[in-house]
Amino acid sequence: MVNPFLIRVMNRLSPLIVRRVGRFAPALTYPVAFSFEAIPAAQWLQDVKLFATGWIAGLVVFGTFFS
């Protein structure tokens, strides 16, 4: 069941959402790609460990929530 309050809030916010398509859409700029060889191994390995830990924690939390 959807909360009527949330429906009213989203209806009020919908005019603020603007989608730019076609010729006038701004181009997205992406940073220049770099290789992992330039970064010391310990720094990117910590990022991988943090991501893996957060992903596993999310599985545990949502698995508990949905069970």
LUMRO-88342 format. One record per atom (N, C-alpha, C, CB): atom name; residue in one letter; x negated, y, z negated. Coordinates in Angstrom, 1 decimal. Glycine has a CB too. Example, Ala and Ser with C-alpha at 12.3 -4.5 7.8 and 13.67 -1.06 7.14 Angstrom:
<recs>
(N A (-13.2 -5.7 -7.8))
(CA A (-12.3 -4.5 -7.8))
(C A (-13.2 -3.3 -7.8))
(CB A (-11.3 -4.5 -9.0))
(N S (-12.8 -2.2 -7.1))
(CA S (-13.7 -1.1 -7.1))
(C S (-12.9 0.0 -7.9))
(CB S (-14.1 -0.6 -5.7))
</recs>
This chain:
<recs>
(N M (-0.8 -1.2 0.0))
(CA M (0.0 0.0 0.0))
(C M (-0.9 1.2 0.0))
(CB M (1.0 0.0 -1.2))
(N V (-0.6 2.2 0.8))
(CA V (-1.4 3.4 1.0))
(C V (-0.8 4.5 0.0))
(CB V (-1.4 3.9 2.4))
(N N (-1.7 5.1 -0.6))
(CA N (-1.4 6.2 -1.5))
(C N (-0.8 7.4 -0.7))
(CB N (-2.6 6.6 -2.4))
(N P (0.4 7.9 -1.0))
(CA P (0.9 9.1 -0.3))
(C P (0.0 10.3 -0.5))
(CB P (2.3 9.4 -0.8))
(N F (-0.6 10.5 -1.6))
(CA F (-1.5 11.6 -1.8))
(C F (-2.7 11.6 -0.8))
(CB F (-2.1 11.6 -3.2))
(N L (-3.3 10.4 -0.6))
(CA L (-4.4 10.3 0.4))
(C L (-3.9 10.6 1.8))
(CB L (-5.0 8.9 0.3))
(N I (-2.7 10.2 2.1))
(CA I (-2.1 10.5 3.4))
(C I (-2.0 12.0 3.6))
(CB I (-0.8 9.8 3.6))
(N R (-1.5 12.7 2.6))
(CA R (-1.4 14.1 2.7))
(C R (-2.7 14.8 2.9))
(CB R (-0.6 14.7 1.5))
(N V (-3.7 14.4 2.1))
(CA V (-5.0 15.0 2.2))
(C V (-5.7 14.7 3.5))
(CB V (-5.9 14.4 1.1))
(N M (-5.6 13.5 4.1))
(CA M (-6.2 13.2 5.4))
(C M (-5.4 14.0 6.5))
(CB M (-6.1 11.7 5.6))
(N N (-4.1 14.2 6.4))
(CA N (-3.4 15.0 7.4))
(C N (-3.9 16.4 7.3))
(CB N (-1.9 14.9 7.1))
(N R (-4.2 16.9 6.1))
(CA R (-4.7 18.3 6.0))
(C R (-6.1 18.5 6.6))
(CB R (-4.6 18.8 4.5))
(N L (-6.9 17.4 6.5))
(CA L (-8.3 17.5 7.0))
(C L (-8.4 17.2 8.4))
(CB L (-9.1 16.5 6.2))
(N S (-7.4 16.6 9.1))
(CA S (-7.5 16.2 10.5))
(C S (-7.8 17.3 11.4))
(CB S (-6.3 15.4 10.9))
(N P (-7.2 18.5 11.2))
(CA P (-7.6 19.6 12.2))
(C P (-9.0 20.0 12.1))
(CB P (-6.7 20.8 11.9))
(N L (-9.7 19.7 11.0))
(CA L (-11.1 20.1 10.9))
(C L (-12.1 19.2 11.7))
(CB L (-11.5 20.1 9.5))
(N I (-11.6 18.0 12.1))
(CA I (-12.4 17.1 12.9))
(C I (-12.3 17.5 14.3))
(CB I (-11.9 15.6 12.7))
(N V (-13.5 17.8 14.9))
(CA V (-13.6 18.2 16.3))
(C V (-14.5 17.2 17.0))
(CB V (-14.1 19.7 16.4))
(N R (-14.1 16.7 18.1))
(CA R (-14.9 15.8 18.9))
(C R (-15.3 16.5 20.1))
(CB R (-14.1 14.5 19.2))
(N R (-16.6 16.6 20.3))
(CA R (-17.2 17.3 21.5))
(C R (-17.6 16.3 22.5))
(CB R (-18.4 18.2 21.1))
(N V (-16.9 16.3 23.6))
(CA V (-17.2 15.4 24.7))
(C V (-17.4 16.1 26.0))
(CB V (-16.1 14.3 24.8))
(N G (-17.9 15.5 27.0))
(CA G (-18.0 16.1 28.3))
(C G (-19.3 17.0 28.5))
(CB G (-16.8 17.0 28.6))
(N R (-19.2 18.0 29.3))
(CA R (-20.3 18.8 29.7))
(C R (-20.8 19.6 28.5))
(CB R (-20.0 19.7 30.8))
(N F (-19.9 20.0 27.6))
(CA F (-20.2 20.9 26.5))
(C F (-20.6 20.2 25.2))
(CB F (-19.0 21.8 26.2))
(N A (-20.7 18.9 25.3))
(CA A (-21.2 18.1 24.1))
(C A (-22.7 18.4 23.9))
(CB A (-20.9 16.6 24.3))
(N P (-23.1 18.6 22.6))
(CA P (-24.5 18.9 22.4))
(C P (-25.3 17.6 22.5))
(CB P (-24.7 19.5 21.0))
(N A (-26.5 17.7 23.1))
(CA A (-27.3 16.5 23.2))
(C A (-28.0 16.2 21.9))
(CB A (-28.4 16.8 24.3))
(N L (-28.0 14.9 21.6))
(CA L (-28.7 14.5 20.3))
(C L (-30.1 14.3 20.6))
(CB L (-28.0 13.2 19.8))
(N T (-30.9 14.9 19.7))
(CA T (-32.4 14.7 19.8))
(C T (-32.8 13.7 18.9))
(CB T (-33.1 16.1 19.6))
(N Y (-33.7 12.8 19.4))
(CA Y (-34.2 11.7 18.5))
(C Y (-35.7 12.0 18.3))
(CB Y (-33.9 10.3 19.2))
(N P (-36.1 11.6 17.1))
(CA P (-37.6 11.8 16.9))
(C P (-38.4 10.9 17.7))
(CB P (-37.9 11.6 15.4))
(N V (-39.6 11.3 17.9))
(CA V (-40.5 10.4 18.7))
(C V (-40.8 9.1 18.0))
(CB V (-41.8 11.2 19.1))
(N A (-40.7 8.0 18.6))
(CA A (-40.9 6.7 18.0))
(C A (-42.4 6.6 17.6))
(CB A (-40.5 5.6 18.9))
(N F (-42.7 6.0 16.5))
(CA F (-44.0 5.8 16.1))
(C F (-44.2 4.3 15.7))
(CB F (-44.4 6.7 14.9))
(N S (-45.4 3.8 15.8))
(CA S (-45.6 2.4 15.5))
(C S (-45.9 2.2 14.0))
(CB S (-46.8 1.9 16.3))
(N F (-45.6 1.1 13.5))
(CA F (-45.9 0.8 12.1))
(C F (-47.3 0.6 11.8))
(CB F (-45.1 -0.5 11.6))
(N E (-48.1 0.5 12.8))
(CA E (-49.6 0.3 12.6))
(C E (-50.2 1.5 12.0))
(CB E (-50.3 0.0 13.9))
(N A (-49.6 2.7 12.2))
(CA A (-50.1 4.0 11.6))
(C A (-49.9 4.1 10.1))
(CB A (-49.6 5.2 12.4))
(N I (-48.9 3.3 9.6))
(CA I (-48.5 3.4 8.2))
(C I (-49.2 2.3 7.5))
(CB I (-47.0 3.3 8.0))
(N P (-49.8 2.6 6.3))
(CA P (-50.4 1.5 5.5))
(C P (-49.4 0.5 5.2))
(CB P (-51.0 2.1 4.2))
(N A (-49.8 -0.8 5.1))
(CA A (-48.9 -1.9 4.9))
(C A (-48.1 -1.8 3.6))
(CB A (-49.7 -3.2 4.9))
(N A (-48.7 -1.3 2.6))
(CA A (-48.0 -1.3 1.3))
(C A (-46.8 -0.4 1.4))
(CB A (-49.0 -0.8 0.2))
(N Q (-46.9 0.7 2.1))
(CA Q (-45.8 1.7 2.1))
(C Q (-44.6 1.1 2.9))
(CB Q (-46.2 3.0 2.8))
(N W (-44.7 0.5 4.0))
(CA W (-43.6 0.0 4.7))
(C W (-43.1 -1.3 4.1))
(CB W (-43.9 -0.2 6.2))
(N L (-44.0 -2.0 3.4))
(CA L (-43.5 -3.2 2.7))
(C L (-42.6 -2.9 1.6))
(CB L (-44.7 -4.0 2.3))
(N Q (-42.9 -1.8 0.9))
(CA Q (-42.0 -1.3 -0.2))
(C Q (-40.7 -1.0 0.3))
(CB Q (-42.7 -0.1 -1.0))
(N D (-40.6 -0.3 1.5))
(CA D (-39.3 0.0 2.1))
(C D (-38.5 -1.2 2.4))
(CB D (-39.5 0.9 3.4))
(N V (-39.2 -2.3 3.0))
(CA V (-38.5 -3.5 3.3))
(C V (-38.0 -4.2 2.1))
(CB V (-39.5 -4.4 4.1))
(N K (-38.8 -4.2 1.0))
(CA K (-38.4 -4.8 -0.3))
(C K (-37.2 -4.1 -0.8))
(CB K (-39.5 -4.8 -1.3))
(N L (-37.2 -2.7 -0.8))
(CA L (-36.1 -1.9 -1.3))
(C L (-34.8 -2.2 -0.5))
(CB L (-36.4 -0.4 -1.3))
(N F (-34.9 -2.3 0.8))
(CA F (-33.8 -2.6 1.7))
(C F (-33.2 -4.0 1.4))
(CB F (-34.1 -2.5 3.1))
(N A (-34.1 -5.0 1.3))
(CA A (-33.7 -6.3 1.0))
(C A (-33.0 -6.4 -0.4))
(CB A (-34.8 -7.3 1.1))
(N T (-33.6 -5.8 -1.3))
(CA T (-33.0 -5.8 -2.7))
(C T (-31.6 -5.2 -2.7))
(CB T (-33.9 -5.1 -3.7))
(N G (-31.5 -4.0 -2.0))
(CA G (-30.1 -3.4 -2.0))
(C G (-29.1 -4.2 -1.2))
(CB G (-30.3 -2.0 -1.3))
(N W (-29.6 -4.9 -0.2))
(CA W (-28.7 -5.7 0.6))
(C W (-28.2 -6.9 -0.2))
(CB W (-29.4 -6.2 1.9))
(N I (-29.1 -7.5 -0.9))
(CA I (-28.7 -8.7 -1.7))
(C I (-27.8 -8.2 -2.9))
(CB I (-29.9 -9.4 -2.3))
(N A (-28.1 -7.1 -3.4))
(CA A (-27.3 -6.6 -4.5))
(C A (-25.9 -6.3 -4.0))
(CB A (-27.9 -5.3 -5.1))
(N G (-25.8 -5.7 -2.8))
(CA G (-24.5 -5.5 -2.2))
(C G (-23.7 -6.8 -2.0))
(CB G (-24.6 -4.8 -0.9))
(N L (-24.4 -7.8 -1.5))
(CA L (-23.7 -9.1 -1.4))
(C L (-23.2 -9.6 -2.7))
(CB L (-24.6 -10.1 -0.8))
(N V (-23.9 -9.5 -3.8))
(CA V (-23.5 -9.9 -5.1))
(C V (-22.3 -9.1 -5.6))
(CB V (-24.7 -9.8 -6.1))
(N V (-22.4 -7.8 -5.5))
(CA V (-21.3 -6.9 -6.0))
(C V (-20.0 -7.2 -5.2))
(CB V (-21.7 -5.4 -5.9))
(N F (-20.1 -7.1 -3.9))
(CA F (-18.9 -7.3 -3.1))
(C F (-18.4 -8.8 -3.2))
(CB F (-19.1 -6.9 -1.7))
(N G (-19.3 -9.7 -3.3))
(CA G (-18.9 -11.1 -3.4))
(C G (-18.1 -11.3 -4.7))
(CB G (-20.1 -12.0 -3.4))
(N T (-18.6 -10.6 -5.8))
(CA T (-17.9 -10.7 -7.1))
(C T (-16.6 -10.0 -7.0))
(CB T (-18.8 -10.1 -8.2))
(N F (-16.6 -8.8 -6.3))
(CA F (-15.4 -8.0 -6.2))
(C F (-14.3 -8.8 -5.5))
(CB F (-15.7 -6.7 -5.5))
(N F (-14.6 -9.4 -4.4))
(CA F (-13.6 -10.1 -3.5))
(C F (-13.2 -11.5 -4.0))
(CB F (-14.1 -10.2 -2.1))
(N S (-14.0 -12.0 -4.9))
(CA S (-13.7 -13.4 -5.4))
(C S (-12.6 -13.4 -6.5))
(CB S (-14.9 -14.1 -5.9))
</recs>
